[in-house]
Amino acid sequence: MAVSDPHANLRDRVLNRVLTGAGEVDPAIRQAAAKGAEVPAELQPLIDKIHRHAYKVTDEEIAAAQQKFGDDRMFEIVVSAALGAANQRLQAGLKALDES
């Protein structure tokens, strides 16, 4: 029996808006950040850290990326990565519940 997710529609709308909606960052980069792969090389270490150990991201790491990408673009990239990582964890949890 599949686990019912009453928030799936709202979550999917948020993800779609963040990853494909209007923004400063190309949607392909936002989608890559959400997946955790295939972002520009200088962003990959930060995106990896957001996906694996977000609590370890430092102000210095964000500031360094902001120097290259700017505030608005970094906000979009970080939010995309964080939402993507959260969604991956949620999907894994729902799958585990379905399989139990």
C-alpha positions, 0 to 999 in steps of 0.5 A: 500500500502506497503512503499517502502524501497530502502535501505532494501537490503543494510541494511539487508546485513549490519545486516547479516554481523554484526550479523552472520559474523566472529567476536570475539563474538559468533553470538548468543550473537550478535543476542541477543544484537540486539534483546535486550534480552537473553544476559549474565546477566552482559551485560543486563543492558547495552544492555537495556540502548542502546536499550532504552536510548543510549544517557545515556550510560556513558564512565564508563559503557563501561569501566566496560564492557571492563574490562570483555569483552575486547575492540574488543568484546565490540565493536561488542556487542555495534554495534550489540545492536545499529544496532538492536535497530535502525532496530527495530525502523525503522521497527516500523516506516515503519509499522506505515506508512503502516497502515496509 
